[in-house]
Amino acid sequence: MNLFDFHKTIVQSSADSIKKLAVFNPLTIHKKGTRAKALFALALVCVLWGTTWIASKQGVRHMPALQLAGMRQLIAGLIYVGFFLFRGAPLPKGKEWIPVLVLSFLNFIMSNGLSTWGVKYISAGLGAIMGAIFPLWLVVIGLFASKEKIPQKAILGLLLGFAGVCVIFYDHLHDFLNADFRFGIILSLIATWTWAFATIYTKKQAASFNPYFSLGLQMVISGLFLLVFTKTGSLIMITDTEHSTRPLIEFVSFAQIPWQSWVAITYLVLFGSILAFVCYLYALQNLPTEQASIYAYINPIVAVLFGWMLFDERITIYITIGGMVTLLGVYLVNKAFKAAVPPPEQPETEGV
């Protein structure tokens, strides 16, 4: 597979697809707005998607993480699916269900589910930085899957990105003695890997079926799976090292979920899954793609700052410098492959 294809879904959006599917957007983003409105929408995306890490951290402090992820996905997915069905959008047919099922597993069960579980054991800021490095894994995967030469700027970005992660972890060396911290890092790493594979799969399996409707179906499927999985796992009892029994997977009844977690779920659904996504589409159509993608570099900064303000998470010189170096590396990777991808032939629109 062409290495550049791995990165197209990150660094280049299809203007034609956005134009054709804009009619489905609840805010009718196909109607051009002002640049000021688009910049305001982008600013909202930067803040809202950055604070979803904070909301997840707050939620998992009071209830099982996988159950929270499942509830968030199911509720948001039902809203998406209900909207598209109301607008008369057809359900997938035949083989169109295969990408929906695969991506529901990679994007939501694994990536979103495990990253939500991960912030139970690590800081929200660290979780956000870990999530931001997934473009680096695309380069690593490409090293083994493509024979084409990688741009020097991408190699520099890869080295800088992982060097920044090493700087961050230097400040956490003593934390690796804690089994919970190690577990949280492993969960977060797996989440970034599955996100990278989902990006590659999305490119390979690009279909004409409405990807925004597909997003809602993926959330419904993964939400139901996670809730059934956690409920079933809670019925299986295991014996721990102290010879006492406990459930294999944690699950609490809805009546036992405290108000703090309900507030977190509501925020994640309304602001993280719906409002932020609609704002992103609006910004994507009214701003240059590279400008609209800046949210990916601001989200971790927002998460670190809010984690410091709300949860007293430490902001050290290692996290500050390491985080900046990591984000610079991610930027160089995206920049390198954006420059390497030729522009589409005879586009119907002049960008997004």
C-alpha positions as CSV (number, residue, x, y, z in Angstrom):
1,M,0.0,0.0,0.0
2,N,1.1,3.5,-0.8
3,L,2.5,5.1,2.4
4,F,0.9,8.5,1.5
5,D,-2.5,6.9,1.5
6,F,-2.1,6.2,5.2
7,H,-2.1,9.9,5.9
8,K,-4.6,11.3,3.5
9,T,-7.5,10.9,6.0
10,I,-5.6,13.1,8.5
11,V,-4.0,15.8,6.3
12,Q,-6.5,16.1,3.5
13,S,-10.3,16.1,3.6
14,S,-12.5,15.5,0.5
15,A,-14.3,18.6,-0.4
16,D,-16.7,16.7,-2.7
17,S,-17.7,14.4,0.1
18,I,-18.4,17.2,2.5
19,K,-20.4,19.0,-0.2
20,K,-22.6,16.0,-0.9
21,L,-23.2,15.2,2.7
22,A,-23.6,18.7,4.0
23,V,-27.4,18.4,3.6
24,F,-27.4,15.9,6.5
25,N,-25.9,18.4,8.9
26,P,-28.4,19.7,11.5
27,L,-26.9,23.2,11.2
28,T,-27.0,23.1,7.4
29,I,-23.3,23.7,7.0
30,H,-23.6,23.8,3.3
31,K,-24.8,27.4,3.7
32,K,-21.7,29.5,3.8
33,G,-21.0,31.4,6.9
34,T,-18.6,34.1,7.7
35,R,-14.9,33.5,8.5
36,A,-15.5,34.9,12.0
37,K,-18.2,32.3,12.6
38,A,-16.0,29.5,11.3
39,L,-13.1,30.6,13.6
40,F,-15.5,30.7,16.5
41,A,-16.7,27.2,15.7
42,L,-13.0,26.0,15.5
43,A,-12.3,27.6,18.9
44,L,-15.3,25.7,20.3
45,V,-13.9,22.5,18.9
46,C,-10.5,23.1,20.5
47,V,-12.0,23.7,23.9
48,L,-14.8,21.1,23.8
49,W,-12.8,18.2,22.5
50,G,-10.0,19.1,24.9
51,T,-12.3,19.1,27.8
52,T,-13.8,15.7,26.9
53,W,-10.7,14.2,28.6
54,I,-11.6,16.1,31.7
55,A,-15.2,15.0,31.6
56,S,-14.1,11.4,31.1
57,K,-11.7,11.7,34.1
58,Q,-14.5,13.0,36.2
59,G,-16.9,10.3,35.2
60,V,-14.6,7.4,35.7
61,R,-13.8,8.6,39.3
62,H,-17.3,7.5,40.2
63,M,-18.3,4.6,37.9
64,P,-16.7,1.9,35.8
65,A,-14.9,3.3,32.8
66,L,-16.1,0.9,30.1
67,Q,-19.7,1.3,31.3
68,L,-19.4,5.1,31.0
69,A,-17.9,4.8,27.5
70,G,-20.7,2.4,26.5
71,M,-23.5,4.7,27.8
72,R,-21.9,7.8,26.2
73,Q,-21.6,6.0,22.8
74,L,-25.1,4.5,22.9
75,I,-26.9,7.7,23.8
76,A,-25.0,9.8,21.3
77,G,-25.3,7.1,18.6
78,L,-29.1,6.9,19.1
79,I,-29.3,10.7,18.6
80,Y,-27.3,10.5,15.4
81,V,-29.2,7.5,14.0
82,G,-32.5,9.0,15.0
83,F,-31.7,12.3,13.2
84,F,-30.6,10.5,10.0
85,L,-33.6,8.2,10.0
86,F,-35.9,11.2,10.5
87,R,-34.2,12.8,7.4
88,G,-34.9,9.7,5.4
89,A,-31.4,8.4,5.1
90,P,-31.3,4.7,4.2
91,L,-29.6,2.1,6.4
92,P,-26.5,0.3,5.1
93,K,-27.1,-2.7,2.8
94,G,-25.2,-5.9,2.5
95,K,-21.5,-5.5,2.5
96,E,-21.9,-1.8,3.6
97,W,-22.3,-3.2,7.1
98,I,-18.8,-4.7,7.2
99,P,-16.9,-1.3,7.5
100,V,-19.5,-0.2,10.0
101,L,-18.9,-3.2,12.2
102,V,-15.1,-3.1,11.8
103,L,-14.9,0.6,12.6
104,S,-17.2,0.3,15.6
105,F,-14.7,-2.2,17.0
106,L,-11.6,-0.2,16.2
107,N,-12.8,3.4,16.7
108,F,-15.1,3.0,19.7
109,I,-14.9,-0.3,21.5
110,M,-11.1,-0.3,21.4
111,S,-9.9,3.3,20.9
112,N,-12.6,5.3,22.8
113,G,-13.3,2.6,25.3
114,L,-9.7,1.9,26.2
115,S,-8.7,5.6,26.3
116,T,-11.6,6.3,28.6
117,W,-10.5,3.4,30.8
118,G,-6.9,4.6,30.7
119,V,-7.7,8.0,32.3
120,K,-8.9,6.2,35.3
121,Y,-5.3,5.5,36.1
122,I,-3.4,8.3,34.5
123,S,-3.9,12.1,34.3
124,A,-6.3,13.6,31.8
125,G,-3.5,15.7,30.3
126,L,-1.2,12.7,29.8
127,G,-4.1,10.7,28.3
128,A,-4.7,13.6,25.8
129,I,-1.0,13.8,24.8
130,M,-0.9,10.0,24.3
131,G,-4.0,10.2,22.1
132,A,-2.4,13.0,20.0
133,I,0.6,10.8,18.9
134,F,-1.5,8.4,16.8
135,P,-0.2,10.0,13.5
136,L,3.3,8.9,14.5
137,W,2.1,5.3,14.6
138,L,0.9,5.7,11.0
139,V,4.5,6.4,10.0
140,V,5.7,3.4,11.9
141,I,3.1,1.2,10.3
142,G,4.1,2.7,6.9
143,L,7.7,1.7,7.5
144,F,6.7,-2.0,7.4
145,A,3.9,-1.7,4.8
146,S,5.4,0.5,2.1
147,K,8.5,0.5,0.0
148,E,8.3,4.2,-0.8
149,K,10.8,6.7,0.7
150,I,9.5,8.6,3.7
151,P,9.9,12.4,3.5
152,Q,12.8,13.7,5.7
153,K,10.4,16.0,7.5
154,A,8.2,13.1,8.4
155,I,11.2,11.2,9.8
156,L,12.2,14.3,11.8
157,G,8.7,14.6,13.1
158,L,8.7,10.9,14.1
159,L,11.9,11.3,16.0
160,L,10.8,14.5,17.7
161,G,7.4,13.1,18.6
162,F,8.8,10.0,20.4
163,A,11.6,12.1,21.9
164,G,8.9,14.3,23.4
165,V,7.1,11.3,24.8
166,C,10.4,10.1,26.4
167,V,10.8,13.5,28.1
168,I,7.3,13.3,29.5
169,F,7.8,9.8,30.8
170,Y,11.1,10.8,32.4
171,D,9.0,12.7,34.8
172,H,6.9,9.6,35.4
173,L,9.7,7.0,35.9
174,H,8.8,6.5,39.5
175,D,5.1,6.1,38.6
176,F,5.9,3.0,36.5
177,L,6.5,1.2,39.8
178,N,2.7,1.6,40.3
179,A,0.8,-1.2,38.5
180,D,-2.3,0.9,38.0
181,F,-0.2,3.6,36.2
182,R,1.4,1.0,33.9
183,F,-2.0,-0.4,33.1
184,G,-3.3,3.0,32.2
185,I,-0.4,3.7,29.9
186,I,-0.8,0.3,28.2
187,L,-4.6,1.0,27.7
188,S,-3.8,4.4,26.2
189,L,-1.1,3.0,23.8
190,I,-3.5,0.3,22.6
191,A,-6.1,3.0,22.0
192,T,-3.8,5.0,19.8
193,W,-2.8,1.9,17.8
194,T,-6.4,0.9,17.1
195,W,-7.1,4.5,16.1
196,A,-4.2,4.3,13.6
197,F,-5.4,1.0,12.2
198,A,-9.0,2.4,11.9
199,T,-7.6,5.4,9.9
200,I,-5.8,3.0,7.5
201,Y,-8.9,0.8,7.2
202,T,-11.1,3.8,6.6
203,K,-8.9,4.8,3.6
204,K,-8.8,1.3,2.2
205,Q,-12.5,0.7,2.6
206,A,-13.8,4.1,1.5
207,A,-17.5,3.6,0.5
208,S,-20.3,5.8,-0.8
209,F,-22.4,5.2,2.3
210,N,-22.8,8.3,4.4
211,P,-19.9,8.3,6.8
212,Y,-21.7,10.6,9.3
213,F,-24.6,8.1,9.5
214,S,-22.0,5.4,9.8
215,L,-20.5,7.2,12.8
216,G,-23.9,7.0,14.6
217,L,-24.3,3.3,13.8
218,Q,-20.8,2.6,15.0
219,M,-21.6,4.3,18.3
220,V,-24.8,2.4,18.8
221,I,-23.2,-1.0,18.1
222,S,-20.2,-0.3,20.3
223,G,-22.3,1.2,23.1
224,L,-24.5,-1.9,23.2
225,F,-21.5,-4.2,23.1
226,L,-19.7,-2.4,25.9
227,L,-22.8,-2.4,28.1
228,V,-23.6,-6.1,27.5
229,F,-19.9,-6.9,27.9
230,T,-19.6,-5.1,31.3
231,K,-22.9,-6.5,32.6
232,T,-21.9,-10.0,31.6
233,G,-18.4,-9.6,33.0
234,S,-19.9,-8.4,36.4
235,L,-21.7,-11.7,36.7
236,I,-18.4,-13.7,36.5
237,M,-16.7,-13.9,39.8
238,I,-12.9,-14.5,40.1
239,T,-10.6,-15.1,43.1
240,D,-7.9,-12.5,43.6
241,T,-4.5,-12.8,45.3
242,E,-6.1,-12.3,48.7
243,H,-8.4,-15.3,48.1
244,S,-11.5,-13.1,48.0
245,T,-13.9,-13.0,45.1
246,R,-14.7,-10.1,42.9
247,P,-16.4,-9.5,39.6
248,L,-14.3,-9.9,36.4
249,I,-15.6,-6.5,35.1
250,E,-17.1,-3.7,37.1
251,F,-20.7,-2.7,36.5
252,V,-23.2,-0.7,38.6
253,S,-26.9,-0.3,38.2
254,F,-28.2,3.0,36.7
255,A,-29.7,3.9,40.1
256,Q,-26.2,3.6,41.7
257,I,-24.6,6.0,39.2
258,P,-23.9,9.3,41.1
259,W,-24.8,12.7,39.7
260,Q,-21.2,13.5,39.0
261,S,-21.0,10.7,36.4
262,W,-24.4,11.7,34.9
263,V,-23.2,15.2,34.4
264,A,-20.0,13.9,32.8
265,I,-22.0,11.6,30.4
266,T,-24.4,14.5,29.5
267,Y,-21.4,16.7,28.7
268,L,-19.7,14.0,26.7
269,V,-22.8,13.4,24.6
270,L,-24.1,16.9,24.0
271,F,-20.8,18.8,23.8
272,G,-18.2,16.2,23.0
273,S,-20.1,13.9,20.5
274,I,-22.6,16.3,19.0
275,L,-22.0,20.0,19.3
276,A,-18.2,19.8,18.8
277,F,-18.6,17.5,15.8
278,V,-21.1,19.9,14.1
279,C,-18.8,22.8,14.8
280,Y,-15.9,20.9,13.3
281,L,-17.8,20.3,10.1
282,Y,-18.7,23.9,9.9
283,A,-15.1,25.0,10.4
284,L,-13.9,22.4,8.0
285,Q,-16.1,23.7,5.2
286,N,-15.4,27.4,5.8
287,L,-11.7,27.3,6.6
288,P,-8.6,25.8,4.9
289,T,-8.1,22.1,5.9
290,E,-4.8,22.8,7.5
291,Q,-6.2,25.6,9.6
292,A,-9.2,23.5,10.7
293,S,-6.9,20.7,11.8
294,I,-5.2,22.9,14.4
295,Y,-7.6,21.5,17.0
296,A,-5.5,18.4,17.2
297,Y,-2.5,20.4,18.7
298,I,-4.6,22.5,21.0
299,N,-6.8,19.8,22.6
300,P,-3.9,18.3,24.7
301,I,-3.0,21.8,25.9
302,V,-6.6,22.4,27.0
303,A,-6.7,19.0,28.7
304,V,-3.5,19.6,30.6
305,L,-4.6,23.1,31.7
306,F,-8.1,22.0,32.8
307,G,-6.6,18.9,34.5
308,W,-4.4,21.2,36.5
309,M,-7.2,23.6,37.4
310,L,-9.9,21.0,38.3
311,F,-8.0,17.9,39.4
312,D,-4.7,19.5,40.7
313,E,-2.8,17.5,38.1
314,R,0.9,18.5,38.0
315,I,2.3,20.7,35.2
316,T,6.0,20.1,35.3
317,I,8.8,21.4,33.1
318,Y,9.0,17.8,31.6
319,I,5.3,17.7,30.7
320,T,5.5,21.2,29.2
321,I,8.6,20.7,27.1
322,G,7.9,17.1,26.3
323,G,4.3,17.9,25.3
324,M,5.4,20.8,23.0
325,V,8.1,18.7,21.4
326,T,5.6,15.8,20.8
327,L,3.0,18.1,19.2
328,L,5.7,19.7,17.0
329,G,6.7,16.2,15.8
330,V,3.0,15.4,15.0
331,Y,2.7,18.7,13.2
332,L,5.8,17.9,11.1
333,V,4.5,14.5,10.2
334,N,1.2,15.8,9.1
335,K,2.9,18.7,7.2
336,A,5.3,16.4,5.4
337,F,2.5,14.1,4.1
338,K,0.2,17.0,3.2
339,A,3.0,18.4,1.0
340,A,3.6,15.0,-0.5
341,V,0.0,14.3,-1.5
342,P,-0.8,15.7,-4.9
343,P,-4.0,17.8,-5.1
344,P,-7.1,16.1,-6.4
345,E,-7.8,16.4,-10.1
346,Q,-10.5,18.8,-11.2
347,P,-12.1,19.4,-7.8
348,E,-15.7,20.7,-7.8
349,T,-14.9,23.1,-5.0
350,E,-11.9,25.1,-3.9
351,G,-11.2,23.4,-0.6
352,V,-13.2,23.2,2.5
